[in-house]
Amino acid sequence: MSDYQPLHCDLHDFLEIACLYRYWLRIELREGLVFDAQAFTTHTRRNANGELEEFLEVRVDDASRELRLDRLHAVTPLAAQALFGRVELGPA
């Protein structure tokens, strides 16, 4: 059985907005790692057990990176004109 915990729909909307506008985000992971990356898309796929997991795909230095949504602690748009500010997505 997967330990994946789905993100609440209201919080997922912030990630969709970030991807729509290709925001650069300051991303804080639950493990304490913090880095900047450009939001690209979100997607869902089945793990080895056939259970669904959701991911945020970001671009860093011309490379794609997938971040499982339940590993995210917070995101902060770096653009002054962003439609939202820092959003906490899960516990630290």
C-alpha positions in Angstrom: 0.0 0.0 0.0 1.2 3.5 -0.9 1.9 6.1 1.8 0.8 8.9 -0.6 -1.5 11.5 0.9 -3.5 13.5 -1.7 -3.3 17.2 -1.6 -6.5 19.1 -0.7 -8.3 20.4 -3.9 -8.1 24.0 -2.8 -4.3 23.8 -2.4 -4.0 22.0 -5.7 -5.6 25.0 -7.4 -2.5 27.2 -6.5 -0.2 24.7 -8.3 -2.4 24.8 -11.4 -2.3 28.6 -11.4 1.5 28.5 -11.0 1.7 26.1 -14.0 -0.7 28.1 -16.1 1.4 31.2 -15.7 4.8 29.3 -15.6 5.7 31.0 -12.3 9.1 30.7 -10.9 8.6 29.3 -7.4 10.6 29.0 -4.2 9.8 25.4 -3.3 10.2 24.1 0.2 10.2 20.3 0.6 9.1 18.5 3.8 12.7 17.2 4.2 13.9 20.8 4.5 15.4 21.3 1.0 14.6 24.7 -0.6 15.2 25.6 -4.2 13.8 27.8 -7.0 12.2 26.2 -10.1 9.7 27.1 -12.9 6.3 25.4 -12.5 5.4 23.5 -15.7 2.6 21.0 -15.2 0.9 18.7 -12.8 0.0 15.1 -13.6 -1.2 11.9 -12.0 0.2 8.4 -12.5 -0.1 4.9 -10.9 2.7 3.6 -8.7 3.9 0.0 -8.7 0.9 -1.0 -6.6 -1.6 0.6 -9.1 -2.4 3.5 -6.8 -2.6 7.1 -8.0 0.0 9.6 -7.1 0.1 13.3 -8.1 3.2 15.2 -9.2 4.3 18.8 -9.9 6.7 18.9 -12.8 9.2 21.8 -12.6 12.1 23.0 -14.7 15.5 23.7 -13.2 18.5 24.5 -15.4 16.8 23.1 -18.6 16.0 19.8 -16.8 12.6 18.5 -15.7 12.1 17.3 -12.2 9.0 15.6 -10.8 8.0 16.4 -7.2 5.4 14.2 -5.5 2.8 16.6 -4.1 2.7 15.2 -0.6 6.5 15.9 -0.3 5.9 19.7 -0.8 5.8 21.8 2.4 5.3 25.3 0.7 5.6 27.2 -2.5 6.1 30.9 -3.0 5.8 32.6 -6.4 8.9 34.8 -7.1 7.0 37.1 -9.6 5.8 40.4 -8.1 2.6 40.2 -10.1 1.7 36.7 -8.9 -1.9 35.9 -8.1 -1.1 34.4 -4.7 1.7 34.5 -2.1 3.3 31.8 -0.1 1.1 28.7 0.3 1.8 26.0 2.8 0.8 22.7 1.3 1.7 20.3 4.1 3.4 19.8 7.4 7.1 20.5 7.6 
